[in-house]
Amino acid sequence: PVVDGPYSIEVYFSCLDACQRQIGERAGFVNLIESHDYIVYHLGSGPKFVKHAFERSCAMAFATDEAARHLEAEHQWGEYATPRKGTARQKFAGMRQAKQDRLFDEKVGPSLCLAARIGPMHTAAAYTNLTSLLLEKREELLGKSIAVFSYGSGAASTLYRLQVRRLPVTNWNKHEELDKRIYHSAAEFDRICARYADTYGRFGWKAEVSHSQHPGAYYLTECDSLGRRAYHLVRDPEMRLRGPTLITIQKPEGGWALDDEAQQAGEGQQAEEGQDAGEGVVAPTAPSRVQDARPP
């Protein structure tokens, strides 16, 4: 595909400007940077691009209201390029480079550790960066606020706020897993890329299955003549998912709290089916979540 790089950057910043302005108006704060402990951005082309996005946020956050409106209006008309060499900071924010670098390292840097090892991403970008922040800060995040900017090249974007009350269930061993990656020579990498290019957009082919696939993951095996894909699961005998838990709910002594119409309908149905109204009911719950769980 043909990509207009400069214009795609303009669209990204235009969405960031609009989201930053609107969330401030709705949530009642003026400065996005000072109002959050951490900020997570959609990755774009990589961590360096996120640094430019943070420059943009600083330009909007620390500028006067008039300058911020002027900055946003200029960019919406495509007259503002990527902030480089401090132009956005000096012209609109008046912020010294050392202060901006310190804020970036404190508020954004921890979210980019995984991306620095993985490389460019698209759909998963903001959430991988959020995971990176969790891995790097862990208990330090409790009670902290996080701003997350999610972006899609369509273009659609969302800027939302998170307040950390407790740590989520996640895989805390991501860096260890990345350490186990298989390295290929340049020639082997070229061969893999060529194989991918040969099957892109085509139907009626079977994948070349490797014996070095990691357990607990699904891998594509073929794409038939109608474009239907088939996958196989590499089993991991050490991992199991818990099934749904069944909980018996006993009938209260005073009966169920139903309105008259619902109670009459329920009694009629029980009479027809010959059920005893005094018995409990069985309610399935959502499957239990197990840390690091993979399909059996």
C-alpha positions as CSV (number, residue, x, y, z in Angstrom):
1,P,0.0,0.0,0.0
2,V,1.0,3.6,-0.6
3,V,1.3,5.6,2.6
4,D,1.4,9.4,2.9
5,G,3.7,9.7,5.9
6,P,3.6,13.4,6.5
7,Y,-0.2,13.5,6.2
8,S,-0.7,10.5,8.5
9,I,1.3,12.4,11.1
10,E,-0.9,15.4,10.7
11,V,-4.0,13.3,11.2
12,Y,-2.5,11.7,14.3
13,F,-1.7,15.1,15.9
14,S,-5.0,16.6,14.8
15,C,-6.8,13.7,16.7
16,L,-4.6,14.1,19.7
17,D,-5.2,17.9,19.9
18,A,-9.0,17.4,19.7
19,C,-9.0,14.6,22.3
20,Q,-6.8,16.6,24.7
21,R,-8.9,19.6,24.5
22,Q,-12.2,17.8,24.8
23,I,-11.2,15.6,27.8
24,G,-10.0,18.7,29.6
25,E,-13.4,20.4,29.0
26,R,-15.4,17.4,30.1
27,A,-13.2,16.3,33.1
28,G,-12.6,19.9,34.3
29,F,-8.8,20.1,34.1
30,V,-6.6,22.5,32.1
31,N,-3.2,20.7,31.8
32,L,-3.2,17.0,30.7
33,I,0.4,16.6,31.7
34,E,0.1,17.9,35.2
35,S,-3.3,16.2,35.9
36,H,-2.0,12.7,35.3
37,D,0.8,10.6,36.8
38,Y,1.4,8.7,33.6
39,I,0.5,9.0,30.0
40,V,0.2,6.2,27.5
41,Y,0.2,6.9,23.7
42,H,-0.6,4.9,20.6
43,L,2.8,3.9,19.4
44,G,2.8,5.1,15.8
45,S,6.0,4.1,14.1
46,G,7.9,3.6,17.4
47,P,9.0,5.1,20.7
48,K,10.6,8.1,18.9
49,F,7.3,9.0,17.4
50,V,5.7,8.9,20.9
51,K,8.3,11.4,22.0
52,H,7.0,13.8,19.3
53,A,3.4,13.1,20.5
54,F,4.4,14.1,24.0
55,E,6.0,17.3,22.6
56,R,2.6,18.0,21.0
57,S,0.8,17.4,24.3
58,C,3.2,19.7,26.1
59,A,2.6,22.4,23.5
60,M,-1.2,22.1,24.1
61,A,-1.0,21.8,27.9
62,F,1.5,24.5,28.7
63,A,0.4,27.1,26.1
64,T,-1.9,29.9,26.7
65,D,-5.6,29.3,25.7
66,E,-5.1,31.5,22.7
67,A,-1.9,29.8,21.6
68,A,-3.4,26.4,22.1
69,R,-6.4,27.2,19.9
70,H,-4.1,28.7,17.3
71,L,-2.0,25.5,17.4
72,E,-5.0,23.2,16.9
73,A,-6.5,25.4,14.2
74,E,-3.2,25.4,12.2
75,H,-2.9,21.7,12.4
76,Q,-6.5,21.0,11.4
77,W,-5.8,22.8,8.2
78,G,-2.6,20.8,7.6
79,E,-0.2,23.7,8.1
80,Y,1.7,22.2,11.0
81,A,4.3,19.5,10.6
82,T,5.8,17.1,13.2
83,P,7.4,19.0,16.1
84,R,11.1,18.8,15.5
85,K,14.1,20.6,17.0
86,G,12.0,22.2,19.7
87,T,9.9,24.4,17.5
88,A,6.6,23.4,19.1
89,R,8.0,23.7,22.6
90,Q,9.6,27.1,22.2
91,K,6.9,28.7,20.1
92,F,3.9,27.5,22.0
93,A,4.9,26.0,25.3
94,G,8.0,27.9,26.3
95,M,9.4,24.8,28.0
96,R,13.0,24.0,28.4
97,Q,14.3,20.8,26.8
98,A,15.6,19.5,30.1
99,K,12.2,19.8,31.8
100,Q,10.4,18.2,28.9
101,D,12.8,15.3,28.8
102,R,12.4,14.8,32.6
103,L,8.6,14.7,32.3
104,F,8.8,12.3,29.4
105,D,11.1,9.9,31.2
106,E,8.8,10.0,34.3
107,K,5.4,9.9,32.8
108,V,5.8,8.2,29.4
109,G,9.1,6.3,29.4
110,P,8.0,3.3,31.4
111,S,5.2,2.6,28.9
112,L,7.7,2.1,26.0
113,C,9.9,-0.6,27.4
114,L,8.1,-3.4,25.6
115,A,7.7,-1.5,22.4
116,A,11.5,-0.8,22.3
117,R,11.9,-4.6,22.2
118,I,9.0,-5.6,20.0
119,G,8.9,-2.8,17.3
120,P,6.0,-1.1,15.5
121,M,2.5,-2.3,16.3
122,H,-1.0,-1.3,15.2
123,T,-4.1,-2.5,16.9
124,A,-2.3,-3.6,20.1
125,A,-0.1,-0.6,20.4
126,A,-1.7,1.4,23.2
127,Y,-2.5,-1.7,25.2
128,T,0.9,-3.1,24.9
129,N,2.3,0.2,26.1
130,L,-0.2,0.1,29.0
131,T,1.0,-3.4,29.8
132,S,4.6,-2.2,29.8
133,L,3.7,0.5,32.3
134,L,2.1,-2.2,34.6
135,L,5.3,-4.3,34.3
136,E,7.7,-1.5,35.0
137,K,5.8,0.2,37.9
138,R,3.6,-2.5,39.5
139,E,2.7,-1.5,43.0
140,E,3.9,2.0,42.4
141,L,0.8,2.5,40.2
142,L,-1.7,2.0,43.1
143,G,-3.6,5.2,43.6
144,K,-2.1,6.8,40.4
145,S,-3.9,8.2,37.4
146,I,-3.2,7.3,33.8
147,A,-4.2,9.0,30.6
148,V,-4.4,6.6,27.6
149,F,-4.5,7.9,24.0
150,S,-5.8,5.2,21.6
151,Y,-5.7,5.9,17.8
152,G,-6.7,4.1,14.7
153,S,-5.5,5.3,11.2
154,G,-9.1,5.4,9.9
155,A,-9.0,7.9,11.7
156,A,-10.6,7.5,15.0
157,S,-9.2,8.2,18.5
158,T,-10.0,8.1,22.2
159,L,-8.4,9.7,25.1
160,Y,-9.5,8.2,28.5
161,R,-8.5,8.2,32.1
162,L,-7.7,5.3,34.4
163,Q,-7.5,5.3,38.2
164,V,-5.5,2.4,39.6
165,R,-7.2,0.9,42.6
166,R,-5.6,-2.6,42.4
167,L,-3.4,-4.4,40.0
168,P,-5.0,-6.5,37.3
169,V,-4.4,-10.2,36.5
170,T,-1.8,-10.2,33.8
171,N,1.3,-12.0,32.6
172,W,4.1,-10.5,34.6
173,N,6.8,-12.5,32.7
174,K,6.6,-10.7,29.4
175,H,10.3,-9.8,29.4
176,E,11.3,-13.3,30.2
177,E,9.2,-14.6,27.3
178,L,10.8,-12.0,24.9
179,D,14.2,-13.3,26.0
180,K,13.2,-16.7,24.6
181,R,12.5,-15.5,21.1
182,I,14.2,-17.3,18.2
183,Y,16.7,-15.3,16.3
184,H,17.0,-15.7,12.5
185,S,19.7,-14.8,10.1
186,A,19.1,-12.0,7.6
187,A,18.7,-14.6,4.8
188,E,16.2,-16.6,6.8
189,F,14.2,-13.5,7.7
190,D,14.1,-12.5,3.9
191,R,12.7,-16.0,3.2
192,I,10.0,-15.7,5.8
193,C,9.0,-12.2,4.5
194,A,8.9,-13.6,0.9
195,R,6.7,-16.5,2.0
196,Y,4.3,-14.0,3.7
197,A,4.2,-11.8,0.6
198,D,3.5,-14.8,-1.7
199,T,0.4,-15.7,0.3
200,Y,-0.9,-12.2,1.0
201,G,-4.5,-11.8,-0.3
202,R,-4.4,-15.3,-1.9
203,F,-6.7,-18.3,-1.3
204,G,-6.0,-22.0,-1.6
205,W,-2.7,-22.5,0.2
206,K,-1.3,-24.3,3.2
207,A,1.1,-22.9,5.8
208,E,4.6,-24.3,6.3
209,V,4.2,-25.4,9.9
210,S,7.4,-25.2,12.0
211,H,8.2,-27.7,14.8
212,S,9.5,-24.8,16.9
213,Q,6.1,-23.3,17.7
214,H,5.5,-22.3,21.3
215,P,3.0,-24.2,23.3
216,G,-0.3,-22.8,24.3
217,A,-0.8,-20.8,21.0
218,Y,-2.9,-21.1,17.9
219,Y,-1.1,-21.2,14.5
220,L,-2.6,-20.7,11.0
221,T,-2.4,-24.0,9.0
222,E,-4.2,-23.2,5.8
223,C,-6.5,-20.8,3.8
224,D,-8.9,-22.8,1.6
225,S,-10.3,-21.8,-1.9
226,L,-13.1,-19.8,-0.2
227,G,-10.8,-17.9,2.0
228,R,-11.7,-19.8,5.2
229,R,-8.8,-20.1,7.6
230,A,-7.9,-23.2,9.7
231,Y,-5.7,-23.1,12.9
232,H,-4.1,-25.7,15.1
233,L,-3.3,-25.5,18.8
234,V,0.1,-26.4,20.2
235,R,-0.8,-27.9,23.5
236,D,0.8,-26.9,26.7
237,P,0.4,-29.7,29.3
238,E,1.4,-27.4,32.2
239,M,-1.5,-25.0,31.6
240,R,-5.2,-25.5,32.2
241,L,-8.2,-23.2,32.1
242,R,-10.8,-23.5,34.8
243,G,-14.3,-24.3,33.6
244,P,-17.4,-22.4,34.6
245,T,-18.3,-22.5,38.3
246,L,-21.8,-23.5,39.3
247,I,-23.2,-21.8,42.4
248,T,-26.4,-23.0,44.1
249,I,-28.6,-20.1,45.3
250,Q,-30.9,-21.1,48.1
251,K,-34.4,-19.6,48.2
252,P,-34.7,-16.9,51.0
253,E,-36.9,-17.7,53.9
254,G,-39.4,-15.0,52.9
255,G,-39.4,-16.0,49.3
256,W,-38.0,-14.3,46.2
257,A,-38.5,-10.5,45.9
258,L,-40.7,-10.5,42.8
259,D,-43.5,-8.2,41.9
260,D,-47.1,-9.6,41.7
261,E,-47.2,-10.1,38.0
262,A,-43.8,-11.8,37.8
263,Q,-44.6,-14.0,40.9
264,Q,-47.9,-15.2,39.3
265,A,-46.1,-16.0,36.0
266,G,-43.4,-17.9,37.8
267,E,-45.9,-19.9,39.9
268,G,-47.9,-20.8,36.8
269,Q,-44.8,-22.0,35.0
270,Q,-43.7,-24.1,38.0
271,A,-47.1,-25.6,38.3
272,E,-47.1,-26.6,34.6
273,E,-43.6,-28.1,34.9
274,G,-44.3,-29.8,38.2
275,Q,-41.4,-28.0,39.9
276,D,-41.2,-27.5,43.7
277,A,-41.0,-23.7,44.4
278,G,-38.9,-24.4,47.5
279,E,-35.9,-25.7,45.6
280,G,-32.9,-23.6,44.8
281,V,-31.7,-22.6,41.4
282,V,-28.3,-23.1,39.8
283,A,-26.7,-20.1,38.2
284,P,-23.6,-20.4,36.0
285,T,-20.9,-17.7,36.6
286,A,-18.3,-16.4,34.2
287,P,-15.3,-18.7,33.8
288,S,-12.7,-18.1,36.5
289,R,-9.6,-16.2,35.4
290,V,-6.3,-17.8,36.0
291,Q,-3.0,-15.9,35.8
292,D,-0.9,-16.9,32.8
293,A,-3.7,-19.4,31.8
294,R,-3.6,-20.8,28.3
295,P,-6.0,-23.1,26.4
296,P,-5.5,-26.8,27.4
